[in-house]
Amino acid sequence: MPTDVRHDHLTVPADRPDRGRPVAPSTGRWRPLGLADVTIDTGFWADLQRLNSTAMIAHCEEWVETMGWIGNFDAAVEGRLPADRRGREFSDSEIYKLLEAMSWEVGRTGDAALEARLQALVARIAPAQDTDGYLNTRFGRPGQEPRYSDLQWGHELYCYGHLIQAGVARARTHGEDELVRIATRAADHVCDVFGHDGDRRVCGHPEIEVALVELYRVTGERRYLEQARSFVDRRGHGALGDIELGRQYFQDDRPVRETTVMDGHAVRALYLAAGAADVAVEDGDDDLLAAVAIQTVTTLARRTYLTGGMGAHHEGESFGQDHELPPDRAYSETCAGVASVMLNHRLLLATGDPRHADAVERTLFNVVAASPAEDGRSFYYTNTLHQRVPGAVPEAAVASPRASSSLRAPWFEVSCCPTNLTRTIATLGAYLATADDDGVQLHQYAGATVRATIGGGREVGLRVETAYPKDGTIRIVVTETPDDSWRLTLRVPSWAMGATLTHGATHRVVEPGYAALARRFAVGDVIELVLPMSARWTWPDARVDAVRGQVAVERGPLVMCLESTDLGDSVNVVRVHTDEPPVDEGGVVRVHATRLALDEVGWPYGSHDATDGTGVVTGSVDAGLVTLVPYHHWANRGPSTMRVWMPTAE
Amino acid sequence: MPTDVRHDHLTVPADRPDRGRPVAPSTGRWRPLGLADVTIDTGFWADLQRLNSTAMIAHCEEWVETMGWIGNFDAAVEGRLPADRRGREFSDSEIYKLLEAMSWEVGRTGDAALEARLQALVARIAPAQDTDGYLNTRFGRPGQEPRYSDLQWGHELYCYGHLIQAGVARARTHGEDELVRIATRAADHVCDVFGHDGDRRVCGHPEIEVALVELYRVTGERRYLEQARSFVDRRGHGALGDIELGRQYFQDDRPVRETTVMDGHAVRALYLAAGAADVAVEDGDDDLLAAVAIQTVTTLARRTYLTGGMGAHHEGESFGQDHELPPDRAYSETCAGVASVMLNHRLLLATGDPRHADAVERTLFNVVAASPAEDGRSFYYTNTLHQRVPGAVPEAAVASPRASSSLRAPWFEVSCCPTNLTRTIATLGAYLATADDDGVQLHQYAGATVRATIGGGREVGLRVETAYPKDGTIRIVVTETPDDSWRLTLRVPSWAMGATLTHGATHRVVEPGYAALARRFAVGDVIELVLPMSARWTWPDARVDAVRGQVAVERGPLVMCLESTDLGDSVNVVRVHTDEPPVDEGGVVRVHATRLALDEVGWPYGSHDATDGTGVVTGSVDAGLVTLVPYHHWANRGPSTMRVWMPTAE
């Protein structure tokens, strides 16, 4: 009899049709598995989920209370608005993102105390909803601006989007309750107001689109899908009007269907693309799906940082032009990382293209994991690739501007990222594996248990044993299998040249992409995938001008970086020697570095009368072998200068 | 008898004590000459002054009318504010900058029609001034926010600064009249409200400081100087409070006296430094003067583009960190160029340090001159050094966002730059020459006439004949001279290695800096300075990461650039060969270029398995000799891609 490998604490009811899946398309190349099917048990992502459980979620709860953002709902109920309102126009959404995170987390862990806090929070939101379903603390009351009077910047539909996502999470982990009803009422209200015969405008910030499609998937109510499609189709024709940042800021300059590469505000563009992908999948709109897939792949090729980070510009939090990727002040917003993971996961499910799984992995390890501090109580909003001066430690009790420091801040005046992280980390299990009629696919690697039903109602169970990404060996133990043949498919990351796959006596080298084994497995069978993990030099495309003559180091999926903490000097004057590979001793990565001695001179441009530029280089000091740290870990040891791309000495 | 070399049309009364000097410090290394002393007759700057006279000023007059920014004053008088107010909170200042330009221009040319327009404009401003001297169309009336209720962003004192500068220009070219009285009343009002026993705050945007010092210089009224000093001293202690961009945005994070390198909003930092220099000079505050000089030289060394442009960031229009100078989206605001010229001119007068004259020249040719289109009817607000995609032609009748296009726009919603250019170009003559008791100094070169009184009341007259910067030969003809010895001092630009100076039979090589000839001159004497003009390669400091492996071309004071118009392809894939000097045939500059053939690939980072980056380079095409154009001329032939820094093929 097959072993039940599910965790004791996993509490998503196994009979729930959604099985705790954050994204549940009705069709596509692969079927997602949910939190009822996959648990992460050990290693990097388990640690991060534990940090989320023990620190991050509670930290966010404290801050939304302290900032008065929950209090806005109390004030609404008690008639104290607009006088007592706190925070920006989108602050309601932080409560909703947190409710989504709490819903997934309760579903994942069965934490009764968290369930009680979740219910208490819902009880404070509920009475603020108007009888027609409208819910927003910023608009619509006497003394406030009217409902939907500022679709450019008001974020009302964006807030509903996160409310509905919270309702979806609750429905998929618990079933109908007050939060689900609030979300559904809000969705009905949106359809009433913005439906075919109603207001034909769109929200300045996409997000409602993904939410309505997912609510359709939960409820089967086609009206939600049609509303989402309508929002996607309306956008791109100038309905939002002009702003100083240009219509591309909110993707209203051209329809998403005609977009070839992403532009404007990165989070907005990525959320919209994710919503368009959802609509395309449900409607069988292959043209729209292809447009979204192509623009995503092109954006990965031309407008994405080595870390997977998206958005080069602080101004407008936006994408730059093709290959305009300066490491200085790389904006690479944490939320854009979350959004890229959302989008690429959807495209992976729809198309099976491994580039999307590569993007998910790269972005999770080097953007999402980089944001929270080791203690889970401060966060990066932006994720620069070159820090030229050590930042100042943010004040512990004060919300920071969104991008003020090289150190993580406990909270921000615009604090979208911390709550976005909590909901993402709570659902990490859903990114590991998928299924189809023929078998199971593993896309991301962590110590985990996986259970899936494949074609013919056959049950498959797997246990994944690995110290990845510290180590490249991934052992997959079959814990449950039907008697007949099925296919186990394993992703080989694009960087993993020379990976090997072993099953019993068979042993072969596998190419990046997907490697499959189709056969009759037996319980206890072990399949071993070995990914070559030695640290490697990585060079940029010849068009990325800003890092010409520079090189980075990667180890497995991890982007490494150099901190002044390890160099003992500013990273601004370092040169690295690339004639030998980086030294990698069990994951401790070191490179041979030189520090330039530089004259402080006047005008910094001139004739080439010395070997390096204007003759300011007066010598160099051999710094020996200098340790690099994973980029996601930087600045956990205090203020530092840091760079991912290092000039070569050659 | 000496020839009177003054232009027929020069109308600044020669008996005016200020002689039409825009900046008139009471002490310093060198005494400025004014518009009554220096006229530009031929060549590059004469052409630009003609463009200003015939197109730019009238263009600005039309636009401030069309935009309703003059109409705001009518509306104030007619009680139609705030309902009928148009434009941003600082729009009054555009009228004042234009009045300043018109004042200088009438003084320079005696244009009677322009004088009539100037008086008509003043007549519309005057009645809007309150009896206590307050004048602003944005604040203080019923239905408007109270006076001085928003010093962070309200710009009231900034607007006075420009009003007072207009009054100073009028006083120095014409004498007291209504404009001078309006300005003086405003200055008195400022001293009444913000004096010792009054409001101790400062304005979010410096500018009042330079204006009050100059009005002190005109009137001798010490109260204005003391008020300026007080504003300088108060700033830097957090009086303005916190904003998302940080206190350094408006230089309120530390006193200017303690600032070692400029930070925050570039125009604000530069205006403040200019005002602090003025205060220091008048008060004999050598410590403050030294602080301003050091921070300026350091900013030139570490935070200035090759063009002289300042301000790397779009966000906050601000300086970047040391050596953070990405050519992509270089902000390099036109007004920061104007401000840098203002500051460096003041420091040149005070210290005699030729680095400031170099900065003035570089910035005038490559930022100030780059902004207006050939027809003087559209302008750059920002001055990028790398344009990756051709921009769209702005609509002729619509004000553009401040930085939306690679093409110059007729007007902007924030339109500080066009009017700032008009006042600067009208006063270009004042930057050419100075005097001291011993003689005359020439700092900038143009076909010009110069007349100066040196020690002992001796009169010197010079005629400068040159086609500079097209040609490097500068002939100075003595047209008036005392019988005894005096010193002619000529600036040799920092790039001019191997310059020669000839006078009669004496001929010598002169080093960059200042070269002097002291002797008894005779009328008709010719002194010839020859500056080597051949186009040259220019390399960046080893710390400017963003242009590593790239090279620029300069010719004399001109920064050159490559446009796709001349390459016949995008400049993004070019490589240049630096083994030979650029080809320079009479000012037509060409470089040997190669175009890379590149695969469109996926992920743009990887192993070094080909000669250039990730193997995307599949070949190259010899583009032969490709013509470069002066940077200030770019995009006059329609949309293009452009770059100043070009990757080397080596």
Boltz contact constraints between the chains, C-beta under 6 A:
constraints:
  - contact:
      token1: [A, 244]
      token2: [B, 401]
      max_distance: 6.0
  - contact:
      token1: [A, 301]
      token2: [B, 602]
      max_distance: 6.0
  - contact:
      token1: [A, 301]
      token2: [B, 604]
      max_distance: 6.0
  - contact:
      token1: [A, 306]
      token2: [B, 605]
      max_distance: 6.0
  - contact:
      token1: [A, 314]
      token2: [B, 315]
      max_distance: 6.0
  - contact:
      token1: [A, 315]
      token2: [B, 314]
      max_distance: 6.0
  - contact:
      token1: [A, 315]
      token2: [B, 315]
      max_distance: 6.0
  - contact:
      token1: [A, 321]
      token2: [B, 388]
      max_distance: 6.0
  - contact:
      token1: [A, 321]
      token2: [B, 389]
      max_distance: 6.0
  - contact:
      token1: [A, 324]
      token2: [B, 328]
      max_distance: 6.0
  - contact:
      token1: [A, 324]
      token2: [B, 388]
      max_distance: 6.0
  - contact:
      token1: [A, 326]
      token2: [B, 326]
      max_distance: 6.0
  - contact:
      token1: [A, 328]
      token2: [B, 324]
      max_distance: 6.0
  - contact:
      token1: [A, 388]
      token2: [B, 321]
      max_distance: 6.0
  - contact:
      token1: [A, 388]
      token2: [B, 324]
      max_distance: 6.0
  - contact:
      token1: [A, 389]
      token2: [B, 321]
      max_distance: 6.0
  - contact:
      token1: [A, 401]
      token2: [B, 244]
      max_distance: 6.0
  - contact:
      token1: [A, 538]
      token2: [B, 605]
      max_distance: 6.0
  - contact:
      token1: [A, 539]
      token2: [B, 608]
      max_distance: 6.0
  - contact:
      token1: [A, 539]
      token2: [B, 613]
      max_distance: 6.0
  - contact:
      token1: [A, 539]
      token2: [B, 614]
      max_distance: 6.0
  - contact:
      token1: [A, 540]
      token2: [B, 605]
      max_distance: 6.0
  - contact:
      token1: [A, 540]
      token2: [B, 613]
      max_distance: 6.0
  - contact:
      token1: [A, 541]
      token2: [B, 604]
      max_distance: 6.0
  - contact:
      token1: [A, 541]
      token2: [B, 613]
      max_distance: 6.0
  - contact:
      token1: [A, 541]
      token2: [B, 614]
      max_distance: 6.0
  - contact:
      token1: [A, 541]
      token2: [B, 616]
      max_distance: 6.0
  - contact:
      token1: [A, 542]
      token2: [B, 612]
      max_distance: 6.0
  - contact:
      token1: [A, 542]
      token2: [B, 613]
      max_distance: 6.0
  - contact:
      token1: [A, 542]
      token2: [B, 616]
      max_distance: 6.0
  - contact:
      token1: [A, 542]
      token2: [B, 617]
      max_distance: 6.0
  - contact:
      token1: [A, 546]
      token2: [B, 546]
      max_distance: 6.0
  - contact:
      token1: [A, 548]
      token2: [B, 548]
      max_distance: 6.0
  - contact:
      token1: [A, 548]
      token2: [B, 549]
      max_distance: 6.0
  - contact:
      token1: [A, 549]
      token2: [B, 548]
      max_distance: 6.0
  - contact:
      token1: [A, 549]
      token2: [B, 549]
      max_distance: 6.0
  - contact:
      token1: [A, 602]
      token2: [B, 301]
      max_distance: 6.0
  - contact:
      token1: [A, 604]
      token2: [B, 301]
      max_distance: 6.0
  - contact:
      token1: [A, 604]
      token2: [B, 541]
      max_distance: 6.0
  - contact:
      token1: [A, 605]
      token2: [B, 306]
      max_distance: 6.0
  - contact:
      token1: [A, 605]
      token2: [B, 538]
      max_distance: 6.0
  - contact:
      token1: [A, 605]
      token2: [B, 540]
      max_distance: 6.0
  - contact:
      token1: [A, 608]
      token2: [B, 539]
      max_distance: 6.0
  - contact:
      token1: [A, 612]
      token2: [B, 542]
      max_distance: 6.0
  - contact:
      token1: [A, 613]
      token2: [B, 539]
      max_distance: 6.0
  - contact:
      token1: [A, 613]
      token2: [B, 540]
      max_distance: 6.0
  - contact:
      token1: [A, 613]
      token2: [B, 541]
      max_distance: 6.0
  - contact:
      token1: [A, 613]
      token2: [B, 542]
      max_distance: 6.0
  - contact:
      token1: [A, 614]
      token2: [B, 539]
      max_distance: 6.0
  - contact:
      token1: [A, 614]
      token2: [B, 541]
      max_distance: 6.0
  - contact:
      token1: [A, 616]
      token2: [B, 541]
      max_distance: 6.0
  - contact:
      token1: [A, 616]
      token2: [B, 542]
      max_distance: 6.0
  - contact:
      token1: [A, 617]
      token2: [B, 542]
      max_distance: 6.0
